[in-house]
Amino acid sequence: MKHFLTLAFFLSLSLALSGCGLLPRGDQGNLGSDFQPPSAPASNPDPQQAGPQDRVIKIATSTDGLTYTSTGEIISYQAYEPELIEGANGEILLYYTGWILGDRLNRSAVAISDEGKIWVYKYLEIKGGDDFWKPTDIDAVKLEDGTVRIFYTSGNPGVGTGIHYAESLDGINFTYKGVAFAPKDYTAKNPTAFQAGGLWHMYALSDDKDYPVWHLTSTDGMSFEVYARTSFPIDGVSYSPSNGLWVGDVFHLFLSSPEDSIRSFWTKDGNNWMPDDGVRLSKAADERLVTDAAVMPIGESRYLMVYTTKAPL
C-alpha cells in the first residue's frame, strides 16, 4: 500500500465520518503498523494465474449505495480481494491479500482506519488450524456481540479447497473454528455471507462451468449446506459475486466479470434475485478492469467502496 492516502482524501473522508457520528474515535492511533506496504507493483511470475502482484486496490464513494465514482486514490499496490467491515469500536477494517507484506509473501492483512485520518497495517493472525493453508478471499461479518467472524478460502490435501471460518474480538487476532463448507467433488471459494429471511446465506464460487456459484444456507452461520447451484448472468455474461450491503430492506449483491463493469443483483429474502439497473462502477480511462468490490456504509447517505484493478502500465 501507499504509506498514506492523500491529505485531501483523508480530510474529506474524516469530515464525512466525523460529521455522521457513526465512527467514534477508537484506539487505532495507539497501534503500530506491523509493516510498511509497498508503493509500486511487482511482476507476476505466472501471468496465466491471477495474483496480487500487479493489482491495486482503490477507493470509490457513493451517496445512494448504488452509483459509485472512483476517487482515483490507490490504497495499496500488490493487493487484491478487499473486504470492508465496521469493527467493534466503529473503526473501518479493510481485509485484503497482498503480495509483499513486510517479511511475509502472499498473505492476508488488515488495514485499520480511525475516522479515515490514519491507516494502520496489521498482519492477520489465526491461531489453530495449523494443517490448513493460509487464508485468502476473506469475507467478514460482525456478530451481535461485536465478534468479527471471517469466512475464507483454504484447504488441505485431505479436505480440498473449501470455506473455513475463524473469529476475533479485535478484528486482527483470530481463532480458527472449523470448516463452513468443503464439497468433495468441486471447489468452493470466494465466499460472501449475509443474513436474510431468518437464515444465513452464503454465495461462493464453484469450478462447475454450468453452475459457477454455490448458494449455501445455515441456521447458525457456522456450518453451511447446499441450497442450490446457480449463476448470475447479465446480457449473456456470467458475473461473480464479491460483496454486498443492505440499502433499506433490500440487499444488493455486487458482482463483476473479467472484462466488464461492476454490477449488482438485489433480493429481500436471500433466495430470489433480480438484476439492478445500470452499473455500480465503470472502468476509468486508465483502468483495464474493475472487480472485487467491497462496500460499506460510512454514515447517513454515504458509502465507501474498495475495489481491485490492475496497476497502471
Secondary structure, DSSP 4 states (H G I P E B T S, - for coil): --SS--HHHHHHHHHHHHHHTSS---SGGG---S-PPPSS----S-TTS--STTEEEEEEEESSSS--EEEEEEEEESEEEEEEEE-TTS-EEEEEEEEEETTEEEEEEEEEESTTS-EEEEE-EEES-TTSPPPEEEEEEE-TTS-EEEEEEEEETTTEEEEEEEEESSSSEEEEEEEEE--SSS-EEEEEEEEETTEEEEEEEES-SSS-EEEEEESSSSS-EEEEEE--EETTEE-EEEEEEEETTEEEEEEE-TTS-BEEEEESSSS--EEPSS-SBPPPTT-S--EEEEEEEEETTEEEEEEEEEPP-
